[in-house]
Amino acid sequence: MKQIPLAIGPESRPSFDNFVPGANAAALQHLAALAMPTAPVYLWGPAASGKTHLLQALVARCQAAGQTAAWFDAADPEPWVLQPHWALVVVDRCELLSPVAQHAAFALFEAALAQGVQWLAAGRLPPVDMPLRDDLRTRLGWGHIFALEPLADSETRAALRREADHRGIFLPDDVMDYLLVRFPRDLGHLMQVLDRLDEFGLAKGRRITLPLVRQMLAEEGLPEAGA
């Protein structure tokens, strides 16, 4: 378990404002308007569908309001014990919960429900399809369930283009094509790459071009696309 530290700056973590919804507008609207505590929420979908972004956005909103959020991952050691000052409990990667962690998650859910603590969980599978004990699978199926989908290529391109324009960066089409081939099409990861490119270009005193991208990857010891 980890209690998420406060962000240092306004752009240092995901928020509801910088989430690109694509087909996931319903989940965004529900969580952004959530008045805690209320019914449990479960998000499911493949990698790069925005689950972690939305989880972190609600954590950030809690902390901005002076509340404490606790985050549990399937790999975290036990015990998982609810603390009286928590306002939000997040459990991530539910499909990977071990038998021992499943017991801990079930007890945590029951304690949160009894004490009026908001429950938010996520995984790659819908509750009905997860290889979990029946009582936990049933609990995860309570409340509101949202299936998330990765952004379409056009949406990913548009989001990168908007962010680059916001920073005053000209991102040529060949650089955009290269980034989408070279890196996973996870918008959060691509934004981190854009951060590195921005810093690298400033350090070199050069605009962002394909040779500059290749130079950065070479200096970071990363292989070429398709290598």
N, C-alpha and C positions, 0 to 999 in steps of 0.2 A: 504494500500500500504506500502511496505517496500523497502528501498534501501539496498541491500544485503551488509553487511560489508565485508571488505577484509579478506581473510583467514590469519590465523596466521602462519601456516606451510603448506608445499606442500601437505601433506596427509590429511588436515583437511576438505577438501570438494571434491565432485565429480568432475571429469574432463573427457575430451574425452579419455585421455590415459588410465584411469582405468575403463572405461565402458566396460563391457563384452557384446558384441553385440548379440550373439546367432543368432536369425532370424532377428535381427534389424539392420543389417549392413548398409542398404540403408539410414536409418535415421541418423545413426552415421556419415557416409561419407558426407552426405549433410550438416549437421550442422558444422562438423569439418572444412569443406572447405568454409563455408559461408562468402561471402564478403559483409559486410553490408554497406549501406542498400540495400536490394533486396526484392523479393516477400515475402509476409507473409508465415509463416510456422505454421501448426497445427499438433500436435501429439495426437493420441488417442489409448487407449488400457486399459485393466483391471489393477487393482492394481498390483504392483510388476513387471510391464512390462518395467520399466526404464524411464518413462516420466520425473519424477522429476530430476533424475540424469542428463538427457540431458539438461533440462532447466537450471539447476544450472551450468552445464559445460559451456554453452554459456555465462551465467552471469559472471562466473569466468574469461573466456577469455576476455570479455569486460573490466573488471576491471584491468586485468593485462596489458591491453593496455592503461590504464588511462581514460577509458570511464565510464559513469554512466549508470547503469541498474536499472529499476524500476520493482518491482514484485507486482502484484495484485492477490489476492485470492478471490474466490467467496464470502467469508464471510467478506471481508474488507468493512468498511463503506465508503459511498460516502462523498464528491465528488472525482471523479477520474479525475484529471486535468493534461494534458501533460505539462511537464516543458521543456524549450528550450534547456537545457544542456543534456537531456537524449539521449542516443544512441540506447537503447533497451528497449522495453516494453514487459513484460511477463504477461500473464493472465492464471492462473491455475484453474482447477476444473470448467471448463466452463459449464458443465451440471448442476451445482448447482446455477447458477446465478439467483437471484431473478428478478422480473420485473424491479425494480428500478436499480439493478446492470446491467441488460441487456442494459438499456438506457445509463448508464455510460460507459459500455464497447463499445457500438456502437459509441458514441461520441469520445471515446479515440482512437478507430481504425481509424476513419475518420481524426482526428487530426494527428495521427502518419503517416498516408498515405500522408497527405498534406505536412508535414514537413520533410519527408524523414527519419523517425525513424523506425528502424526494429521492426516488430511485430512477436511475438512468443506466441502461446497459446496451451493449452492442456486440455484434458478431457477424460472421460471414454467411450464416444460415438463418432461416426463419426458425422460431422456437420448435415447431412441430418436427423439423428435420434434424435437430441437433442430437448428438449421441450423449444425452444427459439423463440423470435419474428423473423419473416421472414427475415428482413433486416440484423440482426446480424448473423443468421444462414448462410445467403448467403455470408456475409463477411468472416466468418470463413472457408467457403468452397473455398475461393480464394487461389491462390498460391499453395504451396506444402503441401500435406497431407500424413502423414505416419501412418500406422497402426502398433502398437507395440505389441509384444507377450512376455509373461513371459519366462524366461529361462527354458529349460527342466531340469529335476532332474540331469541328467548326467553333464550338463553345470554348474549348481549350485555347485555340488560337486567338479568339476574340478577347478572352480574359488576359492572356499574355500581352496582347497588343495594347489593351487598355492600361495595364500596369506599366508597360514600357513608356507609353505616352505620358502617363502621370508623372514619371520620373524624368521626362525630357530625353528619353533614349530612343534613337531611331533603330528599330530592329528589322533588318532586311529580311526578305522572304526566304533567302537561302539559309540564313541563320535560324529562322523559325523552323524550316523543314528539318534542318540538322538536329535541333534540340528535340523535336518530336520523334526522331528516329533513334537518337543516341541515348535518350533518357526515358524512364518510365513516364507514361502520360498521367502522372499524378500531379495535379495542379500545385499542391503544396510543395512538392519536390522541385517542380519547374520554377516556382517563384524563388526558391533558395538558389537555384542555378542562376537566375537572373540577378539576384543579389551579388553573387560571386563575380559574374560578368561585369556588372556595373563597377564594382570595386577594382577589378583587374584592369578594366579599360581606363579608369581614372588614374590608377597607379602607373600605367604605361603611357598615359597621355594620348590614347588612341580611341577612335570610335569603334563600336562593336561591329566586327566583320567576321566572316567565316575563318580567315587565317588567325584572327585574334582568339576565337573560340578554341581552335585547335592548339594554339600556343598555350592557352590556359590549361587545357586538359593534359598536354604533355608535361607541363611544369608540375601538375598535380599527380602525375604518374598514372593517368587513366588512359585506357586504350581508345583508339579511334572507333567511330561508329562502324558497326559491322565487322570489327576485327575479331 
